[in-house]
Amino acid sequence: MFAITERLLLRPGWMEDAPALSRAIGEEAIVRNLSRAPWPYALGDAQTFLASPRDPLRPNFLICRRDDAAIVGGIGLIGASDADEAELGYWIGSAHWGHGYATEAGRAVVAIADASLRIPRLRASHALDNPASGRVLAKLGFRQGALGRIHSIGRGGEMEVRLFSRDRRSVVEQALAA
């Protein structure tokens, strides 16, 4: 599965992407905000990620700029495809922060989840010490929920998070009412 936005190409990752992927994500400032990525993040971690099986109903994408194909981040849906919900996860390389790439890629993936995959409910979270990610989720129509704690492999322990959710039904009802 692929998605094209005004400035971005969202595409699957391939094994030949491993060196560029490990460079793009391989900063502590990025990995510490993720739950599933190890720190330090090495070439072998990128190879393992790219070789792992993927559920076509829970796509994962590399976020690439359309003008030069550079990898600027990653985004995807996590969870069992037979479940009524999925988790949205994403990261952007620090050299690309502040350009709106997370919001632009997020809109494309949320549209896929809504229209193509018809996932009833999306959830997400962000580390409390990463408020920019919370602003992205708000722009994507997620509603802020409770505080929580999740394990972060990169931090080597628990991290405090703000939980978010987005119900496709309520979004469709709001659109019809407008």
N, C-alpha and C positions, 0 to 999 in steps of 0.2 A: 504494500500500500504506500502511496505517495500523496503529498499535498503540496500545493503551490500557493504562496501568498504574494503580496505585492513585492516583498524584498527577500523572501525565504523559500527554500526548498526543504521540505520535510521528507526524509527518505530513510529506508532501512540502512543499517550499518553493515558493512562487509569487512571481511578479515583484512583486506588491504587498508582499511581505515584505522587499524589499531595504533600505529605510531601517532597519527594526528589526533586521534581520540585521547590517547593517554597524555599528550601534551595539553590538550584543551581542558580536560577535567583535572589534571594532576596538580592542583594547588590546594593547600590546606583550607584556604578561605572558601573554596567551593565544596570540597568533600565534607567538611565539618557540618554543613547544612543538609546533608543527605543521610538517609537511614541505611541504605544498602551498599554504599561504596566504601572500600577500605582506604585507610591512609597509612602509609603513603600509597598512592595509586601508580602502579607501574605498567609497563607494556604488557606483561602477562595478565594483569587484571583486565585490560582492554580486550585482549585476545579471548579470555574466558567469557567475558560479557558478549562479545560478538559471536562466539560459537554456541552460546546457549540457545536451546530451542525457544521458539516464539509462537505464541498463540495468535493466529490471524485476527481473532476477535478482541485482542488486547494489544494493539500495535505499539511498537516503540520506534521512535524516529531519531535520527541525527538531525539537528537543526543546522542547515547550511545557508550561507548567503548565496543568493542567485547570481550576483555579479562576479564572484570569484570562486565559488564552491567551497569556501573555507568553512570548517566546522566551528560553529559558535556555541553549540550546546546540545542538549538532548532532552527529549520529552516523550512521555508515553503513558499508557494505561496499564495498570497492574491489577491483578486479581483473576479469579477463576471466571472463565467465559460463561459458565452456567449460572453465575450469581447475578443478582439484580443490581449490583453496583460494581464500580471499579474505582481505583484510586488514581488520580492524576499526579504524576511526578515530573519534575523538570529541573534543569540546571542550565546556567549560562556561564561561559568562561568570563573571568574578571575583565579581560580586555574589551569585552562587549557589553558590560553592564551600562545601563542608562540609555540604551538605544531603542527600547521597546520591543526587543526580540522575544522575550518571554511572553508578553501579552499577545503579540502577533501570532506566535506559534501556538499559544494556548487557545486562542480563538479558533484556529483551524482544527485542533484536536477535539475541542469541545463540540464543534460542529459535526465532526465525524462521529463522535459518541452519540450525539442527539439524532442526527438524520440517517446515518448509514447503519450504525450498530444498535441504535435505539436502546441505549443503556439507561434504565430509569433513574439511577442516582449515581452521582459522582461525589467522591470525597477527596479531601486533600488536607495537608497540614503544612505549617511552616515553623521553623525554629523561632522561638521568641526573640532571639538576638538577630533575626533576619527579617525586619519589618517590611522591607521592599517586596519580599515574596507575598506577604499578606495583601499588599496593595495590588499586586498582579491578580491574585485570586478574587479580590473584590471586583476588579474590572471585568473578570470573566463570569460574573454573576453568582459566585459562591457566597454563601451566607456564613458569617462567623459563628462559631460554636464555642464549646467549652475549652478550657485548658486541659492539656494531657501530657503524658510522657511516653516517648517511644525510644527504642534502642537505636543508637547510631553506631554503626560499625566504625565509621571514620573518627568519631569522638571516643570510641572505646567505652561507651557507657550510655546512660540515659540522657536524653535531651528534652527540655521543656518545649512544648509545641502548642500552637493554637490550631484547633480542629476547624475544618470548614466542610460544607456540603452544598450540593447543587442538585435539585430535583427537576428532572426534565419536564415532568408534568406541569409543575408550577410555572416554569419558564414558558411553555407553550400556552398555558392559560393566560399569562400576562401579555403575551404577544397578540393573542386573539382579542383580548379586552382593549388593547390600544387602538 
